[in-house]
Amino acid sequence: MTTNTGTAILNRLIEPDHDDLPPETAQYLLGLDFSKKDHTRVAKLSGKASEGTLKPDEREELDEYLRVADLLALLQSKARLSLKNAGLGS
């Protein structure tokens, strides 16, 4: 599955343009983030990718981080919209 296809499927599943999350769920999702260790790992892998020294197993690892980041971004987009339309967000 390509990243674009995966993102399209996630968009259809999550429907980030619908504001149907309860405020508590939305606030929880907005609090989710990668750990400092994970941010450091992604930066290291991204640097290696830019240098052209990324090994195949590292490419897979970086791709997984990016897929999870895409999922989190979609969920957080929906969360922000839900809070905004409930009058609880900016």
Summary of the structure (lengths in Angstrom):
residues: 90
radius of gyration: 15.6
end to end distance: 35.5
largest distance: 47.9
contacts: 229
relative contact order: 0.23
helix: 73%
strand: 0%
